[in-house]
């Protein structure tokens, strides 16, 4: 299994589709799906927000704690055991539609999920799991607390949002990420990782606005420019906390050579690469 990490709007869909096609042409049956497809349902997200009314980080989907842990564990377990699955069985991957509920999003009905047929004569060889925060690993509470304290002494900006949230709210997000790391997204579950790194983190706002403009042009439900900025701000604290660690390497010093970092400019052109 391989993870693909990308900042929002970095063009991962094109990369994932082309990579999947190339692997398939090479005779390697490939399955890809997204962390986004594991989001809680719209109703469950509203319930989470109501349960934590003071935590703005749970107001919208996105951060750790807004995904269905039970569903995630079940899908990954099925994928790991797919080689031994009986003929004519299948794995159902959920599909999340971000345009529903005026851009708040919701999981599609099960009849619209992606069904993967398991064939003993043509087993799954490669699984690509992509998402904006896959590869993020939890920090020790003391480390996070020190980073939060440091952020309070800096001027807030679009890429410096950590101090805009209470320490406890951020610790809650970090605790949820620890569960992800333990049960389905940690390095013990994956063979490799590709990280699409940006030259400047602020590109995320521009790229997300470009995506939303595409929805406007197609007369599809979309968010306002201000709504997008506020939406991305929620994600920003995770970039601030966890990207430095990912840049150093997801697998640690004992497993060198399993991470490929590709650096992109604002036009999404590759400016460099590094094997870690």
VENNOR-V820908 format. One record per residue. N is the residue number from 1. RES is the residue in one letter. SS is DSSP state (A for helix, B for strand, O for the rest). PHI is phi in degrees with one decimal (* if undefined). PSI is psi in whole degrees, 0 to 359 (NA if undefined). Layout:
BEGIN
n: {N N}
res: {RES RES}
ss: {SS SS}
phi: {PHI PHI}
psi: {PSI PSI}
END
This chain:
BEGIN
n: {1 2 3 4 5 6 7 8 9 10 11 12 13 14 15 16 17 18 19 20 21 22 23 24 25 26 27 28 29 30 31 32 33 34 35 36 37 38 39 40 41 42 43 44 45 46 47 48 49 50 51 52 53 54 55 56 57 58 59 60 61 62 63 64 65 66 67 68 69 70 71 72 73 74 75 76 77 78 79 80 81 82 83 84 85 86 87 88 89 90 91 92 93 94 95 96 97 98 99 100 101 102 103 104 105 106 107 108 109 110 111 112 113 114 115 116 117 118 119 120 121 122 123 124 125 126 127 128 129 130 131 132 133 134 135 136 137 138 139 140 141 142 143 144 145 146 147 148 149 150 151 152 153 154 155 156 157 158 159 160 161 162 163 164 165 166 167 168 169 170 171 172 173 174 175 176 177 178 179 180 181 182 183 184 185 186 187 188 189 190 191 192 193 194 195 196 197 198 199 200 201 202 203 204 205 206 207 208 209 210 211 212 213 214 215 216 217 218 219 220 221 222 223 224 225 226 227 228 229 230 231 232 233 234 235 236 237 238 239 240 241 242 243 244 245 246 247 248 249 250 251 252 253 254 255 256 257 258 259 260 261 262 263 264 265 266 267 268 269 270 271 272 273 274 275 276}
res: {X X X X X X X X X X X X X X X X X X X X X X X X X X X X X X X X X X X X X X X X X X X X X X X X X X X X X X X X X X X X X X X X X X X X X X X X X X X X X X X X X X X X X X X X X X X X X X X X X X X X X X X X X X X X X X X X X X X X X X X X X X X X X X X X X X X X X X X X X X X X X X X X X X X X X X X X X X X X X X X X X X X X X X X X X X X X X X X X X X X X X X X X X X X X X X X X X X X X X X X X X X X X X X X X X X X X X X X X X X X X X X X X X X X X X X X X X X X X X X X X X X X X X X X X X X X X X X X X X X X X X X X X X X X X X X X X X X X X}
ss: {O B B B B B O O O O O A A A A A A A A A A A A A A O O O O B B B B B A A A A B O O A A A A A A A A A A O O O O A A A O O O O O O O O B O A A A A A A A A A A A A O A A A O O O O O B B B B O O B B O O O O O O O O B B O O A A A O B B B B O O A A A O O O B B B B B B O O O O O O O O O A A A A A A A A A A A O O O O O B O O B O A A A O O A A A A A A A A A A A A A A A A A A A O A A A O O B B B B B B B O O O O A A A A A A A A A A A A A A A O O O O O O O A A A A A A A A A A A A A A A A A A A A A A A A O O O O A A A O O O B B B B B B O O O O O B B B B B B O}
phi: {* -127.9 -100.9 -119.6 -102.3 -150.5 -76.7 -56.5 82.9 -80.5 91.7 -65.7 -59.1 -62.4 -63.6 -63.4 -64.1 -67.7 -64.4 -62.1 -61.9 -66.5 -65.3 -63.6 -63.4 -84.7 87.6 -106.1 -63.0 -125.8 -119.8 -132.3 -152.9 -117.6 -56.9 -58.1 -72.8 -100.8 -58.4 -58.8 -65.9 -58.1 -63.2 -65.3 -65.8 -62.8 -66.3 -62.6 -62.8 -67.3 -72.2 -125.3 -61.8 -87.1 -93.9 -64.8 -69.7 -100.9 -70.4 -126.9 -64.5 138.5 -86.4 -55.8 108.3 -102.7 -114.9 -86.2 -62.4 -62.1 -63.7 -61.0 -60.9 -65.9 -64.9 -65.8 -63.3 -63.3 -65.5 -65.9 -98.2 -63.6 -64.3 -102.5 -72.3 -67.3 -60.2 71.7 -87.7 -153.5 -116.8 -101.2 -103.3 -64.3 -124.9 -109.1 -105.7 -72.5 -83.4 -70.4 54.7 56.2 91.5 -76.2 86.0 -166.9 -76.5 -72.3 -60.7 -58.6 -65.6 -105.5 -73.0 -84.3 -101.9 -107.2 -74.4 -98.8 -121.9 -54.9 -79.0 -142.9 -70.6 -68.8 -102.0 -134.0 -119.8 -109.2 -111.8 -116.3 172.6 -68.5 -123.3 -65.8 93.9 -74.9 -124.2 -65.7 -96.4 -65.1 -51.6 -65.5 -66.4 -62.5 -61.0 -65.8 -67.0 -64.6 -62.2 -62.9 -65.0 -68.8 -96.4 -111.0 -70.1 -62.6 -152.6 -61.8 -109.5 -135.6 -110.1 -58.0 -72.3 -76.8 -124.4 -68.2 -59.1 -63.8 -61.8 -70.4 -62.6 -62.5 -63.5 -63.7 -64.6 -64.1 -63.3 -61.3 -65.0 -58.3 -59.9 -76.0 -103.1 -157.0 -116.7 -73.9 -62.4 -66.4 -99.6 -129.4 -97.5 -159.7 -146.8 -115.2 -115.3 -88.9 -95.0 -99.6 -64.4 -135.4 -64.9 -63.4 -57.3 -55.8 -64.9 -64.7 -65.2 -68.2 -65.4 -61.8 -61.2 -68.4 -63.2 -61.7 -67.6 -62.4 -61.9 -91.5 56.5 -102.4 -55.9 -152.3 -98.6 -73.6 -60.3 -64.2 -62.8 -65.0 -59.5 -65.0 -65.3 -68.9 -56.0 -61.6 -70.9 -58.4 -64.0 -70.5 -59.6 -60.9 -77.1 -110.4 -64.2 -56.2 -67.5 -64.8 -60.3 -78.0 129.6 -75.4 -93.7 85.5 -69.4 -83.5 -132.2 -69.2 91.4 -104.7 -119.1 -113.9 -105.6 -112.3 -97.7 -112.8 -90.7 -65.6 -86.6 66.8 -91.3 -76.0 -107.0 178.7 -146.4 -152.2 -98.4 -116.6}
psi: {142 140 144 115 136 147 154 131 11 359 25 328 316 315 314 316 317 320 318 315 319 318 320 320 333 4 14 106 127 137 134 143 172 148 327 327 354 8 152 158 165 318 316 324 319 321 321 315 319 329 333 65 334 347 102 338 342 6 329 164 162 301 170 133 345 15 159 100 317 315 317 311 320 316 315 324 317 320 319 330 7 333 332 7 146 156 148 9 172 162 131 122 125 158 128 129 107 346 345 156 48 40 356 335 162 156 137 161 151 331 346 8 164 122 124 113 135 120 113 328 344 71 160 124 328 135 124 118 114 157 159 338 8 144 346 138 146 151 155 140 321 321 315 318 319 321 320 318 318 321 331 344 5 154 131 146 179 334 14 81 355 317 351 354 150 155 318 320 319 322 325 317 317 322 319 321 327 322 318 311 324 321 338 344 1 167 338 344 355 154 336 167 137 125 117 99 141 150 323 132 332 344 332 320 316 316 322 324 322 317 317 326 325 322 321 314 330 7 38 160 138 169 159 166 317 322 321 316 313 325 313 328 324 321 330 325 328 321 315 318 318 340 320 320 318 323 329 340 129 325 352 171 341 351 56 151 5 357 132 120 123 126 128 145 187 334 7 27 142 126 349 168 156 134 127 NA}
END
